[in-house]
Amino acid sequence: MHIKKNVCENIIGIILNVDGKSKDNIQSQLDLVDIGIQCDLHPQVLPNGKYRLPPFIFAMSKEEKEVFCMVLKDIKVSDMYASNMSRCVSLKDRRLYSLKSHDYRILMQDLLPVILWFLYKLKSYYHNKRYPEGSIAEGYLAEECMTFCSRYLEDVEIRLNRSSRNAGLTDHNLAETYLFQSYGEPIGKVEIAELDDRSWVQAH
């Protein structure tokens, strides 16, 4: 339980860029310089001799942190499932405080994947930097309307009724050549080679 708490605490510290709670510090980035990898993450030396750390690709922006904290602040769970997480969320500092080990386990296994997926979904609607909230709301509403209207279209291929790229083999003769049940279409031209008795013996 304590291992999960430490892992989740480090993950939260990384994505929220909390000072002292992240393993991506100046020492780890200087190690990248010594190894000679990921040049875009190398610290930049300022004229005063101090270092400037470049932003991480997995760190949240200020707006994303606010949404992340607001979701946790307003979340409601059933009794005995987790403690009241809203008391541990600070919207002003955009940080989490005093979470218990069980709360970290619930956060990492159940809540964090959903929240991060929802943030990624909302980020795809973000186009207007001057009005980010309105841009996200407009994009989300437009997609919901298109999805609702598309359900009433007949004989039209849409995202909901489109067959998967790996729906299965359409060539039944080719499907019979597989020992196990396989899915997916082959890439390029398919050639079937028949082995003689000697080749079968060598193969086995």
C-alpha atoms as one frame of an Amber mdcrd trajectory, in Angstrom:
protein
   0.000   0.000   0.000   2.814   2.416   0.854   4.564   1.620  -2.425   1.416
   2.570  -4.356   1.201   5.758  -2.303   4.778   6.721  -3.151   4.340   5.917
  -6.838   1.080   7.853  -7.129   2.505  10.766  -5.160   5.428  10.974  -7.575
   3.087  10.806 -10.589   0.937  13.608  -9.195   4.033  15.623  -8.419   5.286
  15.221 -11.984   2.084  16.088 -13.852   1.305  19.001 -11.503   4.983  20.053
 -11.433   5.069  20.322  -7.639   8.375  21.532  -6.227  10.097  18.866  -4.164
   7.594  16.155  -5.147   8.933  15.322  -8.591  11.812  13.063  -9.540  12.450
  15.207 -12.630  14.721  17.721 -10.966  17.931  19.447 -11.954  20.042  16.414
 -11.054  18.081  14.060 -13.287  18.296  16.501 -16.186  22.027  16.945 -15.725
  22.259  13.164 -15.986  20.670  13.468 -19.433  23.468  15.859 -20.381  26.118
  13.391 -19.199  24.488  10.511 -21.072  23.930  12.641 -24.164  20.251  11.845
 -24.761  17.044  13.893 -25.056  18.673  17.206 -25.881  15.315  19.010 -25.696
  15.222  18.306 -21.932  18.719  19.554 -21.166  18.749  22.457 -18.666  19.643
  25.849 -20.062  22.363  27.897 -18.357  21.290  31.493 -17.681  23.690  34.489
 -17.656  23.569  34.578 -13.835  24.838  30.994 -13.666  21.540  29.427 -12.700
  19.705  26.758 -14.637  16.381  26.999 -16.419  14.509  23.716 -16.716  12.567
  23.265 -19.970   8.887  22.325 -19.608   8.122  18.635 -19.673   5.840  17.277
 -22.358   3.809  15.396 -19.748   3.441  18.322 -17.329   0.080  20.067 -17.233
  -0.490  23.666 -18.134  -2.091  26.082 -15.679  -5.529  25.582 -17.217  -5.179
  21.795 -17.175  -4.142  21.860 -13.521  -7.222  23.904 -12.666  -9.505  21.448
 -14.460  -7.749  18.505 -12.834  -8.160  19.964  -9.351 -11.756  21.023  -9.974
 -12.687  17.501 -11.048 -11.188  16.046  -7.868 -12.773  18.833  -5.821 -16.271
  18.110  -7.121 -16.017  14.325  -7.356 -18.459  12.301  -5.267 -17.955   8.641
  -4.432 -20.008   6.112  -2.516 -19.659   5.616   1.225 -16.680   3.583   2.448
 -15.100   3.806  -1.026 -12.729   6.661  -0.271 -12.440   9.585   2.071 -13.595
  13.095   1.269 -10.950  14.054  -1.298 -12.388  17.523  -1.766 -10.845  18.543
   1.559  -7.393  17.564   0.252  -7.579  19.626  -2.944  -6.347  23.211  -3.049
  -7.674  25.123  -6.048  -5.517  28.132  -5.158  -2.218  26.245  -5.126  -3.388
  23.580  -7.600  -2.053  20.845  -5.349  -3.184  17.851  -3.296  -2.567  17.700
   0.446  -2.809  15.024   3.162  -4.165  12.162   1.086  -4.137   8.772   2.795
  -2.590   5.626   1.323  -6.002   4.222   0.408  -6.943   7.479  -1.322  -3.775
   7.345  -3.402  -4.616   3.783  -4.450  -8.131   4.811  -5.508  -6.719   7.838
  -7.286  -4.098   5.884  -9.232  -6.178   2.836 -10.159  -9.647   4.302 -10.712
  -9.757   8.087 -10.917  -6.481   9.184 -12.505  -6.898   7.254 -15.801 -10.402
   8.677 -16.265  -9.377  12.239 -15.396  -6.334  12.233 -17.676  -8.344  10.729
 -20.541 -11.033  13.386 -20.077  -8.396  16.140 -20.032  -6.911  14.786 -23.253
 -10.382  14.776 -24.777 -11.035  18.361 -23.737  -7.639  19.467 -25.014  -8.624
  18.387 -28.535 -11.395  21.042 -28.464  -8.989  23.804 -27.412  -8.424  26.107
 -30.411  -8.982  29.663 -29.183  -6.241  30.745 -26.747  -8.075  33.908 -25.788
 -11.265  32.074 -24.749 -10.195  28.539 -23.783 -13.320  27.687 -21.776 -15.666
  28.834 -24.523 -13.620  27.029 -27.174 -13.762  23.762 -25.226 -17.485  24.106
 -24.539 -18.250  24.906 -28.170 -16.210  21.970 -29.476 -17.722  19.533 -26.995
 -21.258  20.687 -27.779 -20.638  20.438 -31.536 -19.401  16.856 -31.264 -22.326
  15.830 -29.062 -24.786  17.331 -31.559 -23.108  15.611 -34.497 -23.124  12.291
 -32.664 -26.807  12.672 -31.778 -27.832  13.578 -35.333 -25.724  10.832 -36.907
 -27.656   8.166 -35.027 -30.726   8.940 -37.171 -28.956   8.651 -40.532 -29.651
   5.518 -42.532 -27.393   3.884 -45.121 -24.596   6.299 -44.214 -21.243   5.191
 -42.852 -20.458   7.023 -39.631 -18.051   6.535 -36.776 -20.565   4.482 -34.799
 -21.305   1.873 -37.475 -17.978   1.828 -39.305 -16.368  -1.598 -39.217 -13.041
  -1.907 -37.469  -9.829  -2.062 -39.445  -9.083  -5.359 -37.769 -12.554  -6.824
 -37.952 -11.223 -10.122 -39.273 -10.265 -11.927 -42.422 -12.714 -11.654 -45.293
 -11.002 -14.374 -47.299 -12.277 -17.639 -45.818  -9.766 -19.711 -47.760  -6.952
 -17.713 -46.210  -8.504 -17.948 -42.751  -8.487 -21.748 -42.947  -4.705 -21.759
 -43.311  -4.214 -20.294 -39.808  -3.727 -22.707 -36.941  -5.223 -20.296 -34.416
  -8.040 -17.815 -34.775  -6.492 -14.647 -36.163  -7.780 -11.125 -36.622  -6.728
  -8.398 -38.996  -6.179  -8.038 -42.685  -2.770  -8.864 -44.166  -0.655  -6.026
 -45.535   0.203  -6.240 -49.219  -0.127  -9.222 -51.489  -0.717 -12.594 -49.850
   1.145 -15.653 -51.064   0.327 -19.129 -49.736   3.205 -21.593 -49.816   2.563
 -25.337 -49.569   5.245 -27.410 -47.852   6.171 -30.912 -48.922   6.523 -33.800
 -46.465  10.223 -33.230 -45.963   9.734 -29.548 -45.185   7.035 -30.410 -42.676
   9.376 -32.780 -40.886  12.158 -30.184 -40.827   9.806 -27.543 -39.539   8.753
 -29.700 -36.606
